[in-house]
Amino acid sequence: MPSLFTALARAMRDLAKPGILAVLFLPMLIAIVLWSALAFFFWDAWTGAFRTLVEGTWIVRWLAAQGATWVLETLGVVMIIALLLPATLITAMLITELVAMPAVVSVAARSYAGLEKRNGGTVLGSISNATLAVAIFALLWIVTLPLWLTGIGALVLPALNSAYLNQRLFRYDALAEHASREEYARIVAARKLRLYALGLVLAPLYFVPLVNLAAPVLTGLAFAHFCLAELARLRTSG
C-alpha cells in the first residue's frame, strides 16, 4: 500500500518542523506524569478494590486453602498495570487531539497546496467521535483482558485495540477542516481497511520506551497526511 508508506515518510519528515517540535513530546509526557501521580496516591486503594471485588469467589478460597494468596496479590498488580496502560494511551491521544492536532494538520496541509477548506467537521463532532472511540476501545480492552493469559494475546491484542483507537480518533480531526461531511464519509467508507492498517502499523510504537513519547504526534501526522492525500485524490478524480 504505497499511500500508507508515503504518509509515514511524510510524517517522519515533518517531525523536525518547528510547529511539531513544540508539541512533539507534550501529550505522552503529561499522560505519564498524570497517571504515575495517580498511581502513587491511589495504589493501595486500587489494589484494595480489586481484593474486595474477588473476595468470596471459589478461586480465592482455593488459593487461600493452598497457602498461595501471593498469587492473588500478583494478579492484582498485573490487572492494575493492564488498566493503567490504556488509560495512559487514551489520555495521551486525547491531549494530542486537543493540543497538537491543529498544528499537525496545519503542517501536513502544506504538502497539499490549494486544497480547499470545506469545514465539514465541528467541535461537537470531534467530541462525539472521541467519546465513542474511547468507549469502544475501553470495552475492547477490558473484554479481551482474559485472553492476555494466552501469551500470544498479550502481544497481539493491545496492538489491535490501539489500531482501532488510532484510526477512529485521528481520521476525523485530520479531515475536519478540509473535507465536507460527504467527502469524509466517502473516504472512510472507501479506505476503511487502509485506515486500520495505518493504525496497526503505528500501534506498536506506543509500547516502545522513549519512542512512545513521540508516538501520538507521529500518529496524528501520519493520519493527516494519509487523509489529506486521499481527499486531494478524491477531488481530482471528481
N, C-alpha and C positions, 0 to 999 in steps of 0.2 A: 504494500500500500504506500506508494510514493508520497501521497499527500500527508500521511502521518509523519514520515521521516522529514519531510520538508518543514512541517510545523515544529517538530522537535528541534531541528537545526536552527531555525529562525529564533525559537525561544532561547536556545543556548546562546546565540549571538547577542540577543537583547539583554541578557543578564548583566552585561557590562555597561548598559546605558545609565546615565546619571539618575533619571527618574525611577529606574528599577532598583538601583543600588541603595537608594534612600529607604526603600521598604522591604528589601530582599529578606532579611533575617527577622524582621519585626514580628510577623504573625506567630511563627513557631516559638520564638523566644518568650513571647508573652504567654502563650499557651502552656509551655513547660513550667515557667515560673509560677503561674497561677495554680496549676494542678499539683505541683510539688508543694506549694504552701498549704493548699487544702489537705493534701495527704499528711503533711506534718502535724497539722492541728486536729484532724479528724480520723486518723488511722485507727485508734483504739475504738472509736465509735463505730466505724465501718466494720471492723472485724467482729465487734460485739453484735452488731446487727446480723452479720452472717451466721454467727453461732446461734442466735435466737431463732433465725429462720429455719435452721436444720435440726434444732434440738427436738428430741422426741421421735425422730424418724428411725426406722429399723436399722439403717446403716450406721447411725451414730451409736445406737445401743450395742450393735455388734462390735464396732471399733472399741468401745469402752470395755466390753467383755474381754476383748483380746489384748487390752492394755496398749492400744495403738491410737490413742486420741491425738498424738502428734500429727497423724495423717490429716485429721480434720483441720488442725491449725495451719498446716502447709497448704491444704486445699483452699482455705480462706484467703491466704495471702495471694495464691495464684489467681483466684477469682477476682479479687480487687484489682490486681495489676491488669488482668484481662479486660476489666471495665475502664480502668484509667487510660489505657491505650486509645480506645475510640473516643473517649472524652477529650483527650488532648488533640487528637486528629481533627475532630469536629470543631473544636474551639479555634485551632489554627486556620482552618479553611474558612470559617465564618469571619474571622478577623481579616483574612486575605480578601474576602468578598467585600467587606465594608471599607477597609482602609486602602488596599492595594489595587483592586480591580480598575478603578478609574485611571490610575497611572498606567497600569498594564495595558488596557485597551487603547489608551492614547498612544503609547509607544508602538504597539503592534500595528495600529491603523496606518502608521507612516509607510508601511510596506505596501499599502493598497491605496495609492493616491487616487483621488477623485471618487472614492466610494461614498455615495450619498448617505446622509443620516436620515433614517425614516422613523426613528424613535418608537419602535413597536413595544418596547419594554417599559415597565413602570416600577416605581419603588415598591408599591404594593405587590406587583407581580413577582419581584425579586424576593420579597419577604415570604410570600406564599410558596414559591418554588423551593426556597431554602428550608422552610419548615417541613414541607412534605419530604424533601430529600433526606433531611436529618432523621425524621421519624422512621422512614423506611430503612435507612441504614442502621439505626439503633436496633430496630426489630430484627433485622437480618443478623446482626452481630450477636444478640442475645440468644436467638433461636439456634444459631449454629455453634454456640459455645461448647455443647457436649461433644461435637464432632472433632474438637481440637484434641481430644484424648486419643484419637486415632493416630496422631503423629503427623501424618500427611495433611490432615485437616488444618493443623496449626500453621502449616507453611502456606497452604493454598487459599483457605477461606478468608483470612484478613485481606489478602490482595484482591480477591474477587469482590468482597464487600466494599473495599476502598475504591475500586474501579467504578462501581455503581455511583458512589457519592461524588467522585471526581467529575464524571460526565454530567450527572444530573445538576450539580451545583453550578459548574462553571459555564456550561453551554448557554444558559440564559443570560448571564451578565456579559458574556463575550459578544452577544448579538443584540442586546437590549437597545443600544444606542443607534446602531446602523440598520438593523433589519426591521421590516414591518412584521406584524403578527403573522400574516400569511407566509412570509418568507421564512420566519423562524420555524413554523410548523412544517413547512416543506423540507427544510434542511434536516430537522430532527428525524422526520419520517424516512427520508432517503438515506441518511448517513448514521442511522442508529447503531449499527454494528461497528462502524469505524470510530464513532464517538466512544463506545465502550472499549474498543481495542486501545484507543489512545489512553483512556483512563487506566486500563490494565497495565500498559507499558510503564506508566508513571507511578502506579501504586507502590511497587517495592521501594521506591526512593524514600518513602515516609518511615521505613523501618531500618534505614541505614544511618548509624550515628554520624553526626556532622553534616552529611549530605541532606538529611531530613530538615535541616534548618532552612534550606533554600527551596525545599520541595513544593510547598504551597504556591509560592510566587511563580516558580518554574511551570507548575501545572496550569496556573492561570494564563501564563504567556502562551503555552502550547495550545490550549483550547482557543484562546483569542486568535492566534494565527490560523489554526485549522478552520474555525468557524467563519472568520472574515474571508479567507480564501474561498471557501465554499459559497459564501454569499456573492462574492465577485464573479465566480464561475456561473452561479445561477442567473445573475443579471445579464451576463454576456451571452448565455445560451438562449435567453428570452423566456 
